[in-house]
Structure formats: C-alpha cells, structure tokens
Amino acid sequence: MSTTRFLTGITTTGTPHLGNFVGSIRPSVAASLQPGVQSFYFLADYHALIKCEDPVRIQRSTLEIAASWLAAGLDPEKVTFYRQSDIPEIPELTWLLTCVTGKGVLNRAHAYKASVDKNTAAGREQDDGVTAGLFMYPVLMGADILMFKAHKVPVGRDQIQHIEMARDMAASFNHLYGEHFVLPEAAIDDHVATLPGLDGRKMSKSYDNTIPLFSSREQLKKLIGSILTDSRAPGEAKEVEGSALFQIYQAFATADETEALRKAYAEGIAWGDAKQVLFERVDQVIAPMRAKYEDLIHNPARIETTLLAGAERARTLATPFIRELRSAVGLRSLAQASTAAKPAKAAKAALPTFKQYREADGKFYFKLVDADGRLLLQSTGFDAPKDAGQAIARLQREGLGALAGQRAPVDGVADADVAAALAALAAHAEAAA
C-alpha cells in the first residue's frame, strides 16, 4: 500500500476553543490513525511572529496548543509532531524558494491584497504597516509544505491559493534545477463542522466569543450559560434552526441524543434546562481529556521533550533533503568537481500551463503561466468552473480575441508573449495527436 503524506500547521497565537476541537483537532486526530497515511503536525511559531508581537503569548500558546493536541489523542509515536522553529532547514528552504518566486505572485496573495485594499480605502499609502514578513509568508508556508514532500494539505477553501502558490514554487524550482519537489494538493473537506460562538457568530478569537476547549468545569458551565438565546418562554416551542446552543450540542452528541433535544425544543424546553443538557454533554466529552491536559500543562518539560523528539524525527528527512537542494543550486564544497553537470532538463521543453482556481469571492478564475511560473494571462471571474473551462477552450481555438472583456491586465506581458505560449501549446497538442 502506498503512503500518502498529510501536513497540517497550527499558528501559535491563541488558546484552542471548542470550535478548533470540532473543526480541526478531532478530525485530524482521527485521520492520523488511518492506514496508509503519514501525518505531519507542526506548531507554526515562525508564522505567529507575523501577527503577534507578544513573546509571552506566543510561548504560552505553543504550550496550550501542544497540550491540547496531545490530550485529544494525537500520538507522537504515530505522527511527526514538531515545532516549526526547531527545524532550521525550513528558513533555509524559504530563502531558496524566495529566489525562484516572482514578486508578482506574492502581490496577489490574499492577506497582502487585503492589507493594501484596507490602506487604500483609508487613504493611506498602500504598504503602510505591511511588514516583509506579511508579504513573504506564503513562501514560508511553501517551505513548510515542500520540505516534507507533502501530498495533501487539509485547508479551507480560503486557503487554496497558498497550496497553488506552493505548487508554483515547486514547479519553478524543479524546472531550473531538476525534479526535487513533490507538487502538493489541497485536501478540501466541505463537511468540516464550524461552531457558533457565544453570540451566534462563528466561534473565533477575533470576535471574542469563544469557549476555551479546556475551561474548568465551573467556567464551562458559566460560558454555556451566557450563550445568546431568544426570548421564548418555558413551554413555548423553540426553533433549532439558527440556535447556537443546538448546533454546539449536535457537534458533541450522538444522532439519538440530538433527536431527543430536537423533540425537547419542539415541546418548549426552558433555555436554562437546554443549557444544562448542553453543559453535561460537552463536559462528558471534555472531562477525560481535561485531566490529561492539566497534567501536561503543568509539566511543560514533558511537552518540550515530545516536541524535540518530533523535531529530531522531522530532521532525519529535512537535513539530507536540504543538503540535496543546496547541491542542486550550486552551494557545494569546492572540493567537488567543478565540472559537475547541470541538472538534466526534460528532453522536451517545458510548456506553459493553464491553472484554474477559486478565489475568496466565490468566483472561478484561470491563469496562464510559462514554464518558469511567470504569469502571462489572468482571467476575470466566472460564476462556475465549467464557464472558466469553456473560456480556456475558446482561447485555445480562437486566440486572444475570444477573451474580450474577460482578461485582467498583466504588467510587463505583451499580447505577443501570450500568443507565442498558446502557439506552443497548440503545436504540442498537434504533435501528440
């Protein structure tokens, strides 16, 4: 049976909450136990530096997140569980990738574009407050993924762009220096649960509406008691649709238990009684893990030992691989033969490629990039992936005129460059026919 590598990173800036448990921790722990899967989980503390300037918060978050994952059942003997900053090969790979990544690619990163748009709307200089770290973090993310030759990276739809960028970086490096990187794929689970918070909005530290995963029993009861409900009195039928209390219960209960609460809603259960039912059910799930969490959180040296052991395991892969990459780009011992052959290129010249993807606005786009990853053509948005695919087909049949009004300008690229790329693709297709 072939092994598929999955890789997941967790930024160390916050305290895990019930939403994190339901949406990420619980399914990831379950996935790590599947046969034929090799899992890598890392604490992304370098990434944390981009958004948090409180060193105490970063250290505490690292401890809390590590303890949470271990308490929830992540087995460090069955997965590679490590802290990003314990792998010095990752920042080195970041630099190698920086040298093959076009600035134009990074200009289109969602986080950077959002910052620019916010500054523009406020009448500020577009890069006001934008650090090089924010601008460059897609490259660091690419290094995280490519270092361990991950096949699949579980992400939400808003993160697909980062996987596409990692693929572009890998393809550019492979084209220049030979085949070294695996091109990763995004693993999208449209059924990942998201929990509402205390105010009914998505549970998020940004909204300050979270229920910490390992609250004490007393704190858990108090927080659940503060969940927003409507004004319907005891005995009055209540709606499960839109009820934060019911949605949280459903994420922790069995199907039969959920159905029983649904019936109780229809029969007019009092909100106080419903909150008590929720509290008891959540605490039933969390209590055994809470005891392990408390033991771990009060023994940070034990977690440190676990993370260092994970880093050692990770570096058995990273150290020889970075050595291979250093040699590939020419960072070699002078004692080596200076006539070492340049990496062999494929017998046939690499071709331009079309890439289709979905943006955060929900629309579907495509782009044409050359073999070095340089952007040649960028479409405007389409309502469905089929529409984008049909536009690509028309473009290949009819040329640039087929995209009238459906192209976005690309700086420094002439129509002749695009036409030449399309001609190369057409010639290849004809030769292959």
C-alpha positions in Angstrom: 0.0 0.0 0.0 1.4 3.4 -1.0 1.7 6.0 1.7 0.1 9.5 1.4 1.7 12.3 3.4 -0.6 14.8 5.1 0.7 18.0 6.7 -1.1 20.4 9.0 0.2 23.5 10.7 -1.3 25.4 13.7 -0.3 29.0 14.3 0.6 29.6 17.9 -1.2 32.8 18.7 -4.3 31.7 20.6 -5.9 29.3 23.1 -7.7 26.3 21.5 -11.5 26.5 21.8 -14.5 24.2 21.2 -14.6 25.3 17.5 -11.0 24.3 17.0 -11.7 20.9 18.5 -14.7 20.1 16.4 -13.3 21.6 13.1 -9.7 20.6 13.3 -8.3 18.7 16.3 -10.9 15.9 16.5 -11.0 15.1 12.7 -7.2 15.4 12.4 -6.5 13.0 15.3 -8.9 10.5 13.7 -7.3 10.9 10.3 -3.8 10.3 11.7 -4.9 6.8 12.7 -5.9 5.8 9.1 -3.8 3.1 7.4 -1.6 4.3 4.5 -1.4 7.8 5.9 1.8 9.5 7.2 0.9 12.6 9.2 3.0 15.7 10.0 1.6 18.2 12.5 3.6 21.3 13.4 3.3 24.3 15.6 3.8 27.3 13.3 5.6 29.6 15.7 7.5 31.4 12.9 4.2 32.3 11.3 2.9 33.6 14.7 5.6 36.3 14.6 3.8 37.9 11.7 0.6 38.6 13.7 1.7 38.7 17.3 4.5 40.8 18.9 3.9 39.4 22.5 6.6 36.8 23.2 4.9 35.6 26.3 1.7 35.0 24.4 3.5 33.0 21.7 5.2 30.8 24.2 2.0 30.2 26.2 0.0 29.5 23.1 2.7 27.0 21.9 2.3 25.2 25.3 -1.5 25.3 25.2 -1.8 24.1 21.7 0.7 21.2 22.1 -1.0 20.1 25.3 -4.4 20.3 23.6 -3.5 18.1 20.7 -1.8 15.5 22.9 -4.6 15.5 25.3 -7.1 15.0 22.5 -5.3 11.8 21.5 -2.6 12.8 19.0 0.0 10.0 19.3 3.6 11.4 18.8 4.8 7.8 18.2 2.5 7.5 15.2 2.8 11.0 13.7 5.6 13.6 13.3 4.7 16.3 15.7 7.2 19.2 15.9 7.7 22.9 16.4 8.5 24.8 13.2 11.4 26.8 14.8 13.1 23.6 15.7 13.7 22.8 12.0 16.5 25.2 10.8 16.2 23.7 7.3 12.8 25.4 6.9 14.0 29.0 6.9 16.9 28.0 4.6 14.5 26.4 2.2 12.4 29.6 2.4 15.3 31.5 1.0 15.9 29.1 -1.8 12.2 29.3 -2.8 12.3 33.1 -2.5 14.9 33.1 -5.2 12.5 31.4 -7.7 9.3 33.1 -6.7 8.1 36.1 -8.7 7.1 39.2 -6.8 4.0 39.4 -8.9 2.9 36.0 -7.4 3.2 37.4 -3.9 1.5 40.7 -4.9 -1.7 38.6 -5.5 -1.6 36.8 -2.0 -5.0 37.3 -0.3 -3.6 38.6 3.0 -1.3 41.2 1.3 -4.1 42.3 -1.1 -6.5 42.7 1.9 -3.9 44.9 3.7 -3.4 47.0 0.5 -7.2 47.4 0.0 -7.7 48.4 3.6 -5.0 51.0 3.4 -6.3 52.3 0.0 -9.8 52.6 1.4 -8.4 54.6 4.4 -6.4 56.9 2.1 -3.1 55.6 3.4 0.0 54.6 1.4 -0.8 51.1 0.2 2.0 49.4 2.1 1.5 51.2 5.3 2.1 48.8 8.2 2.8 45.9 5.9 5.9 44.0 7.1 8.1 42.0 4.8 7.0 39.0 6.9 3.4 39.5 5.9 4.4 39.9 2.3 6.7 36.9 2.3 4.8 34.4 4.5 3.4 32.4 1.5 7.0 31.5 0.8 7.5 30.3 4.4 4.2 28.3 4.1 5.5 26.8 0.8 8.7 25.8 2.6 6.7 24.1 5.4 4.8 22.0 2.8 7.6 21.3 0.3 10.2 20.4 2.9 8.4 17.1 3.8 7.1 16.4 0.3 3.5 16.5 1.5 1.0 15.1 -1.0 -2.1 16.5 0.7 -2.6 19.6 2.8 -6.0 19.9 4.6 -7.2 23.5 4.2 -10.4 25.5 3.9 -11.4 27.0 0.6 -10.0 30.4 1.6 -6.5 28.7 1.8 -6.4 27.0 -1.6 -4.4 29.9 -3.0 -1.5 29.0 -0.7 -1.3 25.5 -2.0 -1.4 26.8 -5.6 1.5 29.1 -4.7 3.5 26.3 -3.2 2.9 24.2 -6.4 4.1 27.2 -8.5 7.2 27.5 -6.4 7.9 23.8 -6.6 7.4 23.8 -10.4 9.7 26.8 -10.9 12.5 25.2 -8.8 12.1 21.8 -10.5 12.3 23.4 -13.9 15.5 25.2 -13.1 17.3 22.5 -11.0 15.7 19.2 -11.8 12.9 17.2 -10.2 13.3 17.6 -6.4 9.9 18.6 -5.1 6.5 16.9 -4.9 3.7 19.2 -6.1 1.2 19.2 -3.2 -2.6 19.2 -3.5 -5.2 20.9 -1.3 -7.4 18.5 0.6 -10.8 20.2 1.0 -13.4 18.8 3.3 -16.7 20.7 2.7 -18.2 18.8 5.7 -15.8 20.2 8.3 -18.0 21.5 11.2 -17.9 25.1 12.2 -19.4 26.0 15.6 -21.2 29.2 16.5 -19.8 31.2 19.4 -21.5 32.8 22.4 -23.1 35.5 20.3 -24.2 33.2 17.4 -21.4 34.3 15.0 -18.7 31.8 14.1 -16.7 30.9 17.1 -13.5 32.9 16.7 -11.0 34.7 18.9 -11.4 37.6 16.5 -14.9 38.0 17.8 -14.0 37.3 21.5 -16.9 34.8 21.6 -15.1 31.5 22.2 -15.4 28.8 24.8 -11.9 27.6 25.6 -11.5 23.9 25.0 -10.2 23.1 28.4 -12.1 25.5 30.6 -12.6 24.3 34.1 -16.0 22.6 34.7 -17.2 25.8 36.5 -16.0 28.1 33.8 -17.5 25.8 31.1 -20.9 26.0 32.8 -20.7 29.7 33.2 -19.8 30.3 29.5 -22.5 27.9 28.2 -25.0 29.8 30.4 -24.1 33.0 28.6 -24.9 31.6 25.1 -27.2 34.0 23.3 -30.8 32.7 23.0 -34.1 34.3 22.1 -36.9 35.4 24.4 -39.2 32.4 24.1 -40.6 31.3 27.5 -40.6 27.8 29.0 -43.4 25.8 27.4 -43.1 27.7 24.1 -41.8 25.8 21.1 -38.3 26.7 20.1 -36.6 26.6 16.7 -33.4 24.5 16.3 -32.6 26.4 13.1 -30.2 29.2 13.9 -29.8 28.1 17.6 -26.2 28.3 18.6 -26.9 26.1 21.6 -28.4 23.4 19.5 -25.6 23.4 16.9 -22.9 23.1 19.6 -24.9 20.2 21.2 -25.2 18.4 17.8 -21.4 18.5 17.4 -20.9 16.6 20.6 -23.9 14.3 20.8 -25.0 11.1 19.1 -27.7 11.2 16.5 -30.2 9.8 19.0 -29.3 12.4 21.6 -29.6 15.2 19.0 -33.0 14.0 18.0 -34.1 13.9 21.7 -33.1 17.6 22.1 -34.8 18.5 18.9 -38.0 17.0 20.3 -37.5 18.9 23.6 -37.2 22.1 21.6 -40.5 21.4 19.9 -42.1 20.7 23.3 -40.8 24.0 24.8 -37.8 23.1 26.9 -36.7 26.1 29.0 -33.5 27.7 27.9 -31.9 27.1 31.3 -32.6 23.4 31.1 -31.3 23.2 27.5 -28.1 24.9 28.5 -27.7 22.4 31.4 -28.2 19.5 28.9 -25.5 21.0 26.6 -23.1 21.6 29.5 -23.4 18.0 30.7 -22.9 16.6 27.2 -19.9 18.7 26.4 -18.3 18.1 29.8 -18.8 14.4 29.3 -16.6 14.6 26.2 -14.0 17.1 27.5 -13.6 15.9 31.1 -11.3 12.9 30.4 -9.1 15.0 28.1 -9.2 17.9 30.6 -7.5 15.7 33.2 -4.7 14.8 30.7 -4.4 18.4 29.6 -4.0 19.7 33.1 -1.3 17.1 33.7 0.6 18.2 30.5 0.2 21.9 31.0 1.8 21.6 34.5 4.6 19.6 33.0 6.0 21.7 30.2 9.3 19.9 30.2 7.4 16.8 29.1 5.9 18.6 26.2 9.3 20.1 25.3 10.8 16.6 25.2 8.0 15.4 23.0 8.4 18.3 20.5 12.2 17.9 20.4 11.8 14.2 19.7 9.4 15.1 16.9 11.8 17.6 15.5 14.6 15.0 15.5 12.4 12.7 13.5 11.5 15.5 11.1 15.1 16.4 10.6 16.0 12.9 9.6 14.1 13.9 6.4 14.9 17.6 6.3 18.6 17.5 6.8 19.5 15.3 3.8 16.9 17.0 1.7 18.3 20.5 2.2 21.8 19.1 1.5 20.4 17.8 -1.8 18.8 21.1 -2.6 22.0 23.1 -1.7 24.0 20.9 -4.1 21.3 21.4 -6.8 21.6 25.2 -6.7 25.4 25.1 -6.6 26.1 25.6 -2.9 28.7 22.9 -2.9 32.0 22.1 -1.4 34.9 23.5 -3.5 36.5 20.0 -3.3 33.7 18.7 -5.5 34.4 18.5 -9.2 33.7 21.9 -10.7 32.6 20.3 -13.9 29.6 18.7 -12.3 26.9 18.5 -14.9 24.0 20.9 -14.8 20.7 19.1 -13.9 19.3 17.4 -17.0 16.3 19.1 -18.4 13.5 17.1 -19.8 14.0 16.0 -23.4 11.1 18.2 -24.4 10.9 21.9 -23.4 8.6 22.5 -20.5 5.3 24.0 -21.7 3.1 26.9 -20.4 0.2 25.7 -18.3 -3.3 26.8 -17.5 -4.3 26.8 -13.8 -7.9 27.0 -12.6 -8.8 28.0 -9.1 -11.5 29.6 -6.9 -11.0 32.9 -5.1 -12.4 34.1 -1.8 -15.1 36.0 -3.7 -16.6 32.6 -4.7 -15.9 33.1 -8.4 -13.7 30.8 -10.6 -10.6 32.1 -12.4 -7.8 30.8 -14.6 -4.3 31.9 -15.4 -1.7 31.0 -18.0 1.8 30.7 -16.7 5.0 29.9 -18.5 7.4 27.1 -17.6 9.2 29.4 -15.1 6.0 30.3 -13.3 5.7 33.8 -14.8 2.2 35.0 -15.2 1.2 35.5 -18.8 -2.5 35.9 -18.7 -5.1 36.4 -16.0 -8.8 35.9 -16.5 -11.6 37.8 -14.8 -14.1 35.8 -12.6 -16.6 33.2 -13.8 -19.7 32.0 -11.9 -18.9 28.3 -12.5 -15.8 26.2 -13.1 -17.5 25.0 -16.3 -17.6 28.5 -17.6 -13.9 29.0 -16.9 -13.1 25.7 -18.7 -15.1 26.7 -21.7 -13.3 30.1 -21.9 -9.9 28.3 -21.9 -11.1 26.0 -24.7 -12.3 29.1 -26.8 -9.0 30.8 -26.1 -7.0 27.9 -27.4 -9.2 27.6 -30.5 -9.7 31.2 -31.4 -6.8 33.1 -29.8 -6.9 36.2 -27.6 -9.9 37.7 -29.3 -12.0 35.0 -27.6 -11.4 36.6 -24.2 -12.7 40.1 -25.0 -13.7 41.7 -21.7 -12.6 38.7 -19.7 -8.9 39.4 -19.2 -7.3 41.3 -16.4 -4.2 43.4 -17.3 -0.8 41.8 -16.5 2.1 44.2 -16.2 5.1 43.6 -18.5 3.4 41.0 -20.7 2.7 41.7 -24.3 0.0 40.0 -26.4 2.8 38.5 -28.5 4.1 36.7 -25.4 0.6 35.2 -24.8 0.2 34.3 -28.4 3.5 32.5 -28.5 2.6 30.5 -25.4 -0.7 29.5 -27.0 1.1 28.5 -30.2 3.5 26.3 -28.2 0.6 24.5 -26.6 -1.2 24.1 -29.9 1.9 22.7 -31.6 2.4 20.2 -28.7 -1.2 19.1 -28.9 -0.9 18.6 -32.7 2.3 16.6 -32.3 0.7 14.4 -29.7 -2.4 13.8 -31.8 
